Amino acid sequence: MVPRIHGRRLLPGTDPAGGNTARNMNEINIKSVEDARKYREQLAARKPEDDPGLAKWRTSKRYILLLLVVVFFLMYYLISVNIEVLSLPGLNVTVEIPKP
């Protein structure tokens, strides 16, 4: 007996990853040790890295991480510049006064 999936719809032309795998534990119907063994084999046969939707998430993850690196570098730079400015002992500014 293969674990049953209730109400799962797939896109046309797609094959479920690893066969009849369920999305959550409530959709799994395991009655015997053999059912559990078959389910475990189906999970082992899954190849989630081949999922086309995963490529979009990986690309967006890379861009978000790159954006975070840029933001943190700018924060580091601005904080270091502020520390340098605040550590100056004094700032002398000469202003030329026109003679009347």
PyRosetta script that sets phi, psi and omega in degrees:
from pyrosetta import init, pose_from_sequence

init()
pose = pose_from_sequence("MVPRIHGRRLLPGTDPAGGNTARNMNEINIKSVEDARKYREQLAARKPEDDPGLAKWRTSKRYILLLLVVVFFLMYYLISVNIEVLSLPGLNVTVEIPKP")
pose.set_psi(1, 132.7)
pose.set_omega(1, -179.7)
pose.set_phi(2, -97.2)
pose.set_psi(2, 139.0)
pose.set_omega(2, 177.3)
pose.set_phi(3, -56.4)
pose.set_psi(3, 136.7)
pose.set_omega(3, -177.2)
pose.set_phi(4, -92.7)
pose.set_psi(4, 149.7)
pose.set_omega(4, 176.8)
pose.set_phi(5, -118.4)
pose.set_psi(5, 126.2)
pose.set_omega(5, -178.2)
pose.set_phi(6, -101.5)
pose.set_psi(6, 123.9)
pose.set_omega(6, 171.2)
pose.set_phi(7, 72.5)
pose.set_psi(7, 22.6)
pose.set_omega(7, 179.3)
pose.set_phi(8, -93.3)
pose.set_psi(8, 127.7)
pose.set_omega(8, 179.1)
pose.set_phi(9, -113.2)
pose.set_psi(9, 137.0)
pose.set_omega(9, 178.1)
pose.set_phi(10, -113.2)
pose.set_psi(10, 156.0)
pose.set_omega(10, 175.9)
pose.set_phi(11, -69.6)
pose.set_psi(11, 150.8)
pose.set_omega(11, 179.0)
pose.set_phi(12, -61.1)
pose.set_psi(12, 135.0)
pose.set_omega(12, 178.3)
pose.set_phi(13, 84.2)
pose.set_psi(13, 2.0)
pose.set_omega(13, 179.1)
pose.set_phi(14, -105.5)
pose.set_psi(14, 150.9)
pose.set_omega(14, 178.6)
pose.set_phi(15, -112.0)
pose.set_psi(15, 135.4)
pose.set_omega(15, 179.0)
pose.set_phi(16, -62.3)
pose.set_psi(16, 142.0)
pose.set_omega(16, -177.7)
pose.set_phi(17, -64.4)
pose.set_psi(17, 115.9)
pose.set_omega(17, 177.1)
pose.set_phi(18, 78.5)
pose.set_psi(18, 12.9)
pose.set_omega(18, 179.2)
pose.set_phi(19, 97.1)
pose.set_psi(19, -133.0)
pose.set_omega(19, -175.9)
pose.set_phi(20, -91.7)
pose.set_psi(20, 70.1)
pose.set_omega(20, 177.0)
pose.set_phi(21, -96.0)
pose.set_psi(21, 145.4)
pose.set_omega(21, -177.6)
pose.set_phi(22, -93.9)
pose.set_psi(22, 160.8)
pose.set_omega(22, 179.0)
pose.set_phi(23, -82.2)
pose.set_psi(23, -35.1)
pose.set_omega(23, 178.3)
pose.set_phi(24, -141.8)
pose.set_psi(24, 173.0)
pose.set_omega(24, -174.1)
pose.set_phi(25, -69.2)
pose.set_psi(25, -20.0)
pose.set_omega(25, 179.5)
pose.set_phi(26, -72.3)
pose.set_psi(26, -21.9)
pose.set_omega(26, -178.2)
pose.set_phi(27, -90.8)
pose.set_psi(27, -0.7)
pose.set_omega(27, -177.4)
pose.set_phi(28, -96.3)
pose.set_psi(28, 131.4)
pose.set_omega(28, 179.2)
pose.set_phi(29, -120.5)
pose.set_psi(29, 93.9)
pose.set_omega(29, -178.6)
pose.set_phi(30, -110.8)
pose.set_psi(30, 120.3)
pose.set_omega(30, -176.6)
pose.set_phi(31, -108.9)
pose.set_psi(31, -22.0)
pose.set_omega(31, -176.2)
pose.set_phi(32, -141.1)
pose.set_psi(32, 175.7)
pose.set_omega(32, 178.5)
pose.set_phi(33, -66.9)
pose.set_psi(33, -35.1)
pose.set_omega(33, 178.2)
pose.set_phi(34, -64.6)
pose.set_psi(34, -38.9)
pose.set_omega(34, 176.0)
pose.set_phi(35, -62.1)
pose.set_psi(35, -42.0)
pose.set_omega(35, 179.5)
pose.set_phi(36, -65.2)
pose.set_psi(36, -39.1)
pose.set_omega(36, 179.0)
pose.set_phi(37, -64.9)
pose.set_psi(37, -44.1)
pose.set_omega(37, 178.5)
pose.set_phi(38, -63.4)
pose.set_psi(38, -41.3)
pose.set_omega(38, 179.4)
pose.set_phi(39, -64.0)
pose.set_psi(39, -41.1)
pose.set_omega(39, 178.7)
pose.set_phi(40, -63.9)
pose.set_psi(40, -39.7)
pose.set_omega(40, 177.9)
pose.set_phi(41, -65.2)
pose.set_psi(41, -37.9)
pose.set_omega(41, 177.4)
pose.set_phi(42, -65.0)
pose.set_psi(42, -40.5)
pose.set_omega(42, 178.2)
pose.set_phi(43, -66.7)
pose.set_psi(43, -36.6)
pose.set_omega(43, 179.1)
pose.set_phi(44, -68.2)
pose.set_psi(44, -28.4)
pose.set_omega(44, -178.6)
pose.set_phi(45, -82.4)
pose.set_psi(45, -7.4)
pose.set_omega(45, -179.0)
pose.set_phi(46, -65.1)
pose.set_psi(46, 145.3)
pose.set_omega(46, 175.0)
pose.set_phi(47, -128.2)
pose.set_psi(47, 79.2)
pose.set_omega(47, -177.3)
pose.set_phi(48, -65.4)
pose.set_psi(48, -22.3)
pose.set_omega(48, 179.8)
pose.set_phi(49, -70.3)
pose.set_psi(49, -15.1)
pose.set_omega(49, 177.2)
pose.set_phi(50, -86.7)
pose.set_psi(50, -3.2)
pose.set_omega(50, -178.4)
pose.set_phi(51, -69.1)
pose.set_psi(51, 126.9)
pose.set_omega(51, -178.4)
pose.set_phi(52, -66.6)
pose.set_psi(52, -28.4)
pose.set_omega(52, 178.5)
pose.set_phi(53, -69.8)
pose.set_psi(53, -25.5)
pose.set_omega(53, -179.4)
pose.set_phi(54, -69.6)
pose.set_psi(54, -30.0)
pose.set_omega(54, 178.9)
pose.set_phi(55, -62.6)
pose.set_psi(55, -39.1)
pose.set_omega(55, 178.0)
pose.set_phi(56, -63.3)
pose.set_psi(56, -42.7)
pose.set_omega(56, -179.6)
pose.set_phi(57, -67.2)
pose.set_psi(57, -38.7)
pose.set_omega(57, 178.9)
pose.set_phi(58, -65.6)
pose.set_psi(58, -40.3)
pose.set_omega(58, 178.4)
pose.set_phi(59, -64.3)
pose.set_psi(59, -45.6)
pose.set_omega(59, 179.5)
pose.set_phi(60, -65.7)
pose.set_psi(60, -34.4)
pose.set_omega(60, 177.6)
pose.set_phi(61, -63.0)
pose.set_psi(61, -42.2)
pose.set_omega(61, 178.8)
pose.set_phi(62, -63.0)
pose.set_psi(62, -44.0)
pose.set_omega(62, 180.0)
pose.set_phi(63, -65.7)
pose.set_psi(63, -38.9)
pose.set_omega(63, 179.2)
pose.set_phi(64, -66.8)
pose.set_psi(64, -42.0)
pose.set_omega(64, 178.0)
pose.set_phi(65, -64.6)
pose.set_psi(65, -39.3)
pose.set_omega(65, 176.3)
pose.set_phi(66, -63.1)
pose.set_psi(66, -42.3)
pose.set_omega(66, 177.6)
pose.set_phi(67, -62.7)
pose.set_psi(67, -41.0)
pose.set_omega(67, 178.2)
pose.set_phi(68, -64.3)
pose.set_psi(68, -39.3)
pose.set_omega(68, 177.8)
pose.set_phi(69, -63.1)
pose.set_psi(69, -43.0)
pose.set_omega(69, 179.2)
pose.set_phi(70, -63.4)
pose.set_psi(70, -45.2)
pose.set_omega(70, -179.4)
pose.set_phi(71, -62.9)
pose.set_psi(71, -44.3)
pose.set_omega(71, -179.8)
pose.set_phi(72, -67.6)
pose.set_psi(72, -34.2)
pose.set_omega(72, 175.9)
pose.set_phi(73, -65.4)
pose.set_psi(73, -43.2)
pose.set_omega(73, 178.1)
pose.set_phi(74, -62.9)
pose.set_psi(74, -40.0)
pose.set_omega(74, 177.2)
pose.set_phi(75, -62.8)
pose.set_psi(75, -44.2)
pose.set_omega(75, 178.1)
pose.set_phi(76, -59.9)
pose.set_psi(76, -45.2)
pose.set_omega(76, -179.3)
pose.set_phi(77, -62.6)
pose.set_psi(77, -48.2)
pose.set_omega(77, -178.3)
pose.set_phi(78, -64.8)
pose.set_psi(78, -37.9)
pose.set_omega(78, 178.1)
pose.set_phi(79, -66.8)
pose.set_psi(79, -41.3)
pose.set_omega(79, 179.8)
pose.set_phi(80, -66.4)
pose.set_psi(80, -37.7)
pose.set_omega(80, 176.8)
pose.set_phi(81, -65.1)
pose.set_psi(81, -42.4)
pose.set_omega(81, 177.9)
pose.set_phi(82, -63.0)
pose.set_psi(82, -38.8)
pose.set_omega(82, 178.4)
pose.set_phi(83, -65.0)
pose.set_psi(83, -40.5)
pose.set_omega(83, 178.2)
pose.set_phi(84, -64.2)
pose.set_psi(84, -41.8)
pose.set_omega(84, 179.9)
pose.set_phi(85, -66.2)
pose.set_psi(85, -42.5)
pose.set_omega(85, -178.8)
pose.set_phi(86, -71.9)
pose.set_psi(86, -20.7)
pose.set_omega(86, -179.5)
pose.set_phi(87, -86.8)
pose.set_psi(87, -2.7)
pose.set_omega(87, 176.3)
pose.set_phi(88, -65.7)
pose.set_psi(88, 137.0)
pose.set_omega(88, -178.7)
pose.set_phi(89, -69.8)
pose.set_psi(89, -31.3)
pose.set_omega(89, 179.4)
pose.set_phi(90, -174.9)
pose.set_psi(90, 165.4)
pose.set_omega(90, -179.0)
pose.set_phi(91, -132.8)
pose.set_psi(91, 113.6)
pose.set_omega(91, 179.7)
pose.set_phi(92, -98.1)
pose.set_psi(92, 125.3)
pose.set_omega(92, 179.0)
pose.set_phi(93, -120.3)
pose.set_psi(93, 124.8)
pose.set_omega(93, 179.3)
pose.set_phi(94, -99.9)
pose.set_psi(94, 132.4)
pose.set_omega(94, 179.4)
pose.set_phi(95, -121.8)
pose.set_psi(95, 129.1)
pose.set_omega(95, -179.8)
pose.set_phi(96, -85.8)
pose.set_psi(96, 125.0)
pose.set_omega(96, 179.2)
pose.set_phi(97, -97.2)
pose.set_psi(97, 125.9)
pose.set_omega(97, -180.0)
pose.set_phi(98, -69.3)
pose.set_psi(98, 141.2)
pose.set_omega(98, 179.6)
pose.set_phi(99, -84.8)
pose.set_psi(99, 137.9)
pose.set_omega(99, -179.2)
pose.set_phi(100, -76.3)
pose.dump_pdb("model.pdb")
